[in-house]
Amino acid sequence: MEWVETTGRSVDEAKEKALDRLGVAADDADFEVLEEPKQGLFGRTRGEARVRARVRPTQARQKVDRRRRSGRGADGDSSSGSEADGEQRASGGQPRSQRRGQSGGQQRQQRAGEGGGSAGRSSKGQQRSAPAEQRRSSAAAAAEQGEHSVDAQQVGDEARRFMDGLLAAFGADGTVELVQEGDDLEVRVHGQNLGLMVGPRGTTLQAVQDLARVASQRRLGDHDTRLRVDIGGYRERRREALGRFAVQMADEVKSSGIARVLEPMSSADRKIIHDTLAGVDGIATRSEGDDPNRRVVIAPAGESND
């Protein structure tokens, strides 16, 4: 995953800028604090905070080799059990207190008589344990190979299969298309009357995308691909509409010299605003507030944040 580096007057402000650039929530990002502001006189701070951030890799559930775990327990139990059994057989099933009463010669004779049988049992136990260790090693190797054999095509196929089932559950008519560019995947749903699966301002679509990621990436243990879901072309239309709106607001700020505070937006929508105006001369953007009420501020370049 690529890292982005941002600065701010505080560590929190630098982190928020990084989240806006990544287009994800705080729970879905990893941070590294590279530099913190220094404390000056009278409680003032000098310098800026600098952080690195990236989209957090999807965590896969740890695979447990039950046969290996049970095999260790069985080996541990069998060793103690064999010792107890051998001790009991050597004494002919007599209690420990009675064995103490026997003469040393009798005990030595019994141990000598049982020695051959014990050696045979030990040899057979070793022979039985060797195939078990081989099976456990093979299972561990297969599990490890399975973890690293997941590719983007498999993830995309699982996501497409999930969306096919979701369409059927909604009773909607549509087709599902998978678009792949390297490790970037986009599952597109085409059809009519798909608004119910999009929801107001794409809130339902965001939930559907999270479910699709669970059904494909997390289930397969994928850490590398980036999966997006679009329904009815909503994301592209939203991107174009927000881009036009951002340019219009920037023109008004240039004309009036007064910053404009936009309505609260999701991190993905805020990223569209920032990206659209990143190359516009005389304009600077920043985000303020906390989710879900975090907003984009479009201001004249060089304007103080105070």
C-alpha positions in Angstrom: 0.0 0.0 0.0 1.3 3.5 -0.9 2.0 6.0 1.9 1.1 9.6 1.8 2.8 12.3 3.9 0.9 15.4 5.3 1.7 18.3 7.6 -0.5 20.3 10.0 -0.4 22.5 13.0 -1.0 19.5 15.2 -0.7 15.7 14.8 -4.5 15.4 14.6 -4.8 18.0 11.9 -2.1 16.2 9.9 -3.9 12.9 10.3 -7.2 14.4 9.1 -5.5 15.8 6.0 -4.1 12.3 5.3 -7.5 10.7 5.7 -8.9 13.2 3.2 -6.2 12.3 0.7 -6.7 8.6 1.2 -10.5 8.8 1.1 -11.0 6.5 4.1 -12.1 6.7 7.7 -9.6 6.7 10.6 -10.4 3.1 11.4 -9.2 2.0 7.9 -5.8 3.8 8.0 -2.4 3.3 9.5 -0.4 6.3 10.8 3.3 7.0 11.6 4.1 10.3 13.3 7.3 11.6 11.7 7.6 14.9 13.5 5.6 16.7 16.2 5.4 20.5 16.9 7.8 21.8 19.5 6.5 23.6 22.6 7.5 27.2 22.8 7.1 30.0 25.3 3.7 30.7 26.8 2.1 27.5 25.6 2.7 28.3 21.9 4.0 25.7 19.5 6.7 26.0 16.9 7.0 24.1 13.6 4.5 21.6 12.1 3.4 18.1 12.7 4.3 15.6 10.0 2.7 12.2 9.6 2.7 9.3 7.1 -0.5 7.3 6.4 -1.7 4.5 4.2 -4.8 2.5 3.8 -4.8 -0.3 6.3 -4.3 -3.8 4.7 -7.3 -6.0 5.2 -6.7 -8.4 8.1 -7.2 -12.0 7.4 -8.4 -14.4 10.0 -5.5 -16.5 11.3 -5.6 -20.0 10.1 -5.2 -22.6 12.8 -4.0 -26.1 11.9 -6.2 -28.2 14.1 -4.4 -31.4 13.4 -1.1 -29.8 14.4 -2.6 -28.4 17.6 -4.3 -31.7 18.5 -1.2 -33.6 17.5 0.9 -31.8 20.0 -1.6 -32.3 22.7 -1.9 -36.0 21.8 1.9 -36.4 21.8 2.2 -34.7 25.1 -0.6 -36.8 26.6 0.7 -40.1 25.1 4.2 -39.7 26.5 2.9 -39.2 30.1 0.3 -41.9 29.5 2.8 -44.4 28.3 5.0 -43.8 31.3 2.1 -44.4 33.6 1.0 -47.5 31.7 4.5 -48.8 31.7 4.8 -48.2 35.4 1.5 -49.9 36.0 2.4 -52.9 33.8 5.8 -53.2 35.4 4.2 -53.6 38.8 1.5 -55.9 37.5 -1.2 -53.4 38.4 -0.2 -53.2 42.1 -0.4 -50.0 44.0 2.7 -47.9 44.5 2.8 -48.7 48.2 2.8 -52.5 47.6 5.6 -52.1 45.0 7.8 -50.4 47.7 7.4 -53.6 49.8 8.9 -55.8 47.1 12.5 -56.8 47.2 15.0 -55.1 44.9 15.6 -58.4 43.1 11.9 -58.9 42.3 11.6 -55.4 40.9 14.8 -55.8 38.8 13.5 -59.1 37.5 10.1 -57.5 36.6 11.8 -54.6 34.8 14.1 -57.0 33.0 11.2 -59.1 31.8 9.3 -56.0 30.6 12.3 -54.4 29.0 11.9 -56.0 25.6 8.2 -55.2 25.5 8.8 -51.5 26.4 11.5 -51.2 23.8 9.1 -52.7 21.2 6.3 -50.3 22.2 8.6 -47.3 22.1 9.8 -48.2 18.6 6.3 -48.7 17.4 5.3 -45.3 18.9 8.1 -43.6 17.1 7.0 -45.2 13.9 3.4 -44.1 14.4 4.4 -40.5 15.3 6.6 -40.1 12.2 3.7 -40.3 9.6 1.6 -38.0 11.9 4.4 -35.3 11.8 4.6 -35.7 8.1 0.9 -35.2 7.7 1.0 -32.1 9.9 3.9 -30.7 8.0 2.1 -31.3 4.7 -1.1 -29.6 6.0 0.9 -26.6 7.3 2.6 -26.2 3.9 -0.7 -26.5 2.1 -2.2 -23.8 4.3 0.8 -21.5 3.8 0.6 -22.0 0.1 -3.1 -21.3 0.1 -2.6 -18.0 1.9 -0.2 -16.7 -0.8 -2.0 -18.1 -3.8 -4.8 -15.6 -3.8 -4.7 -13.3 -6.8 -6.8 -10.3 -7.9 -8.9 -12.4 -10.3 -10.0 -14.7 -7.6 -11.0 -11.7 -5.4 -12.9 -10.1 -8.3 -14.8 -13.4 -9.1 -15.9 -13.7 -5.5 -17.0 -10.1 -5.4 -18.9 -10.5 -8.6 -20.6 -13.6 -7.3 -21.6 -11.8 -4.2 -23.1 -8.9 -6.2 -25.1 -11.4 -8.3 -26.6 -12.9 -5.2 -27.3 -9.4 -3.8 -29.2 -8.4 -7.0 -31.3 -11.5 -6.7 -32.0 -10.7 -3.0 -33.1 -7.2 -3.9 -35.3 -8.6 -6.7 -33.6 -6.3 -9.2 -32.8 -6.9 -12.8 -29.2 -6.2 -13.8 -25.8 -7.4 -14.9 -22.5 -7.4 -13.0 -19.2 -6.5 -14.7 -15.7 -6.8 -13.3 -13.1 -4.2 -14.4 -9.5 -5.1 -13.4 -6.4 -2.9 -13.7 -3.6 -4.8 -12.0 -4.5 -5.0 -8.3 -7.3 -2.4 -8.7 -10.8 -3.9 -9.1 -14.1 -2.3 -9.7 -17.4 -4.3 -9.8 -20.0 -2.4 -11.8 -23.7 -3.2 -11.6 -25.7 -2.1 -14.6 -29.5 -2.1 -14.8 -32.6 0.0 -14.2 -34.2 1.1 -10.9 -31.2 0.4 -8.8 -31.6 3.5 -6.6 -32.6 1.4 -3.6 -29.1 -0.2 -3.7 -27.4 3.3 -3.8 -29.3 5.1 -1.1 -29.2 8.8 -0.3 -25.8 10.3 -1.2 -24.5 6.7 -1.8 -24.8 5.6 1.9 -26.3 2.2 0.9 -23.8 1.8 -1.8 -21.0 2.3 0.7 -22.4 -0.4 2.9 -22.8 -2.8 0.0 -19.1 -2.2 -0.9 -18.0 -3.0 2.7 -20.0 -6.2 2.5 -18.5 -7.1 -0.9 -15.0 -6.6 0.6 -15.8 -8.9 3.5 -17.2 -11.6 1.2 -14.2 -11.5 -1.1 -11.0 -10.0 0.3 -11.3 -10.9 3.9 -12.7 -14.4 3.3 -9.8 -15.2 0.9 -7.2 -13.5 3.1 -6.4 -10.9 0.4 -4.1 -8.0 1.5 -3.1 -6.4 -1.8 -6.1 -5.6 -4.1 -8.2 -2.5 -3.8 -11.9 -3.3 -4.5 -14.6 -0.7 -5.3 -18.3 -1.3 -6.1 -20.3 1.0 -8.4 -24.0 0.7 -9.0 -25.9 2.2 -11.9 -22.9 4.5 -12.7 -23.5 6.5 -9.5 -19.9 7.0 -8.6 -18.9 8.5 -11.9 -22.0 10.8 -11.9 -21.2 11.9 -8.3 -17.6 12.6 -9.2 -18.6 14.7 -12.2 -21.2 16.6 -10.2 -18.9 17.3 -7.3 -16.1 18.4 -9.7 -18.4 21.0 -11.3 -19.6 22.2 -7.9 -16.0 22.5 -6.6 -15.0 24.6 -9.6 -18.0 26.8 -9.2 -17.3 27.4 -5.5 -13.7 28.1 -6.3 -14.7 30.8 -8.8 -16.9 32.5 -6.1 -14.1 32.4 -3.6 -11.7 34.0 -6.1 -14.2 36.8 -6.9 -15.2 37.6 -3.3 -12.0 36.7 -1.5 -14.1 35.0 1.2 -13.7 31.4 2.1 -16.6 29.0 1.6 -17.5 26.2 4.0 -19.2 23.3 2.2 -21.8 20.9 3.7 -20.6 17.8 5.6 -19.3 15.1 3.2 -17.9 11.6 3.4 -14.2 11.1 3.1 -14.6 9.9 -0.5 -16.5 13.0 -1.5 -14.0 15.3 0.3 -11.2 13.7 -1.6 -12.9 14.5 -4.9 -13.1 18.2 -3.9 -9.5 18.3 -2.8 -8.3 16.5 -6.0 -10.4 18.7 -8.3 -9.0 22.0 -6.8 -5.5 20.8 -6.2 -4.2 22.5 -9.3 -6.3 25.6 -9.3 -4.2 28.8 -8.8 -5.1 31.1 -5.9 -7.2 28.4 -4.1 -6.4 26.2 -1.1 -8.6 23.6 0.5 -8.7 22.0 3.9 -11.1 19.9 6.0 -12.5 20.9 9.4 -14.6 19.2 12.0 -15.1 15.6 13.0 -17.0 12.8 11.1 -19.8 12.6 10.3 -19.9 16.5 10.3 -16.5 17.0 8.7 -16.5 19.7 6.0 -14.3 21.0 3.2 -13.3 24.7 3.4 -12.4 26.4 0.1 -10.3 29.5 0.8 -8.0 32.0 -1.0 -4.5 30.7 -1.1 -2.3 32.0 1.7 -5.3 32.6 4.0 -4.6 31.9 7.6 -6.4 28.9 9.2 -7.1 30.9 12.4 
